[in-house]
Amino acid sequence: LQTTQPLTVTTIPVPQTTSSVSDNTIRIKDFAFDPARTTMKVGSTVRWVNLDSVPHRILFADGADSTVLAPSQSWSRKIDHAGTYDYACTIHPSMQGTVIVE
C-alpha cells in the first residue's frame, strides 16, 4: 500500500546581485557623453563605454586619464571624495562632462 504525503515547498530568498556601476554608466555616443552630467555617492565607480566607431580619451581636470578607448572599450574610475569632477575627450575637446560626487 502506497501513501501520498503532501509536498512542502520552501521559498528561500536569493539576494539580487547588482553591478556597482549599473547606475553610473556613461555612454560615449555620437561624439557626446550621455549623460554629460551625472551625480553619484562617494566611493562609487563610474564607467564610460565607447559606443562610437572612433577612439576617445577621457582626461579629468585632476589628471585622471583613461588612455585611448577604442570602439567598444570601457574605462572605470572610483571616486572616493566629494566634489565636482570635470572631464573632456582629449581627441575631441568639444566633448565635455561632469561627475558630481556627494
C-alpha positions as CSV (number, residue, x, y, z in Angstrom):
1,L,0.0,0.0,0.0
2,Q,1.4,3.4,-1.0
3,T,0.5,6.6,0.8
4,T,1.0,10.1,-0.6
5,Q,2.5,12.8,1.6
6,P,1.7,16.4,0.9
7,L,4.6,18.2,-0.8
8,T,6.0,21.1,1.2
9,V,7.7,23.9,-0.8
10,T,10.0,26.3,1.0
11,T,11.0,29.5,-0.8
12,I,14.5,30.7,0.0
13,P,15.2,34.3,-0.8
14,V,18.2,34.9,-3.0
15,P,19.9,38.2,-2.8
16,Q,19.9,40.1,-6.0
17,T,23.3,41.0,-7.4
18,T,23.8,44.4,-8.9
19,S,26.8,45.9,-10.6
20,S,28.4,48.8,-8.8
21,V,28.4,50.8,-12.0
22,S,24.9,49.9,-13.2
23,D,23.5,53.4,-12.5
24,N,26.8,55.2,-13.2
25,T,27.5,54.2,-16.8
26,I,28.1,57.0,-19.2
27,R,27.8,56.2,-22.9
28,I,30.1,57.8,-25.4
29,K,27.9,58.0,-28.5
30,D,27.6,60.4,-31.4
31,F,30.7,62.4,-30.1
32,A,29.0,63.1,-26.8
33,F,28.9,61.9,-23.2
34,D,25.4,60.5,-22.3
35,P,24.6,61.8,-19.7
36,A,27.0,64.7,-19.8
37,R,26.4,65.3,-16.1
38,T,26.0,62.6,-13.5
39,T,25.7,62.5,-9.8
40,M,26.9,59.6,-7.6
41,K,27.8,58.8,-4.0
42,V,31.3,59.0,-2.5
43,G,33.1,55.7,-3.1
44,S,31.1,54.8,-6.2
45,T,32.5,53.8,-9.5
46,V,31.6,55.5,-12.8
47,R,32.1,53.7,-16.1
48,W,32.4,55.1,-19.7
49,V,31.6,52.8,-22.6
50,N,32.7,53.9,-26.1
51,L,29.8,53.2,-28.5
52,D,31.3,55.3,-31.3
53,S,33.2,54.0,-34.2
54,V,36.2,56.2,-33.4
55,P,38.6,56.3,-30.4
56,H,38.1,58.7,-27.4
57,R,40.3,59.6,-24.5
58,I,38.9,60.9,-21.2
59,L,41.0,63.3,-19.2
60,F,39.9,64.8,-15.9
61,A,40.9,68.2,-14.7
62,D,42.6,66.5,-11.7
63,G,44.8,64.4,-14.1
64,A,43.0,61.1,-14.1
65,D,43.3,59.7,-17.6
66,S,41.6,56.8,-19.4
67,T,44.2,56.4,-22.1
68,V,42.7,55.8,-25.6
69,L,39.5,53.9,-25.6
70,A,38.9,52.1,-28.9
71,P,35.4,51.5,-30.1
72,S,33.5,49.1,-27.7
73,Q,36.1,49.6,-24.9
74,S,35.2,50.9,-21.5
75,W,37.0,52.5,-18.6
76,S,36.0,52.9,-14.9
77,R,37.0,55.3,-12.2
78,K,36.2,55.0,-8.5
79,I,35.9,58.4,-6.8
80,D,36.4,58.5,-3.0
81,H,36.0,62.2,-2.3
82,A,33.0,64.5,-2.6
83,G,33.4,67.2,-5.3
84,T,32.8,68.2,-8.9
85,Y,35.0,66.4,-11.4
86,D,35.1,67.9,-14.9
87,Y,36.5,65.9,-17.8
88,A,36.8,66.1,-21.6
89,C,37.9,64.0,-24.5
90,T,41.4,65.0,-25.4
91,I,40.9,63.8,-29.0
92,H,37.6,65.7,-29.4
93,P,37.8,68.7,-26.9
94,S,34.2,69.8,-27.6
95,M,33.1,66.6,-25.7
96,Q,32.9,67.6,-22.1
97,G,31.2,66.1,-19.0
98,T,31.0,66.4,-15.2
99,V,30.7,63.9,-12.4
100,I,29.3,65.3,-9.1
101,V,30.2,63.2,-6.1
102,E,28.1,63.7,-2.9
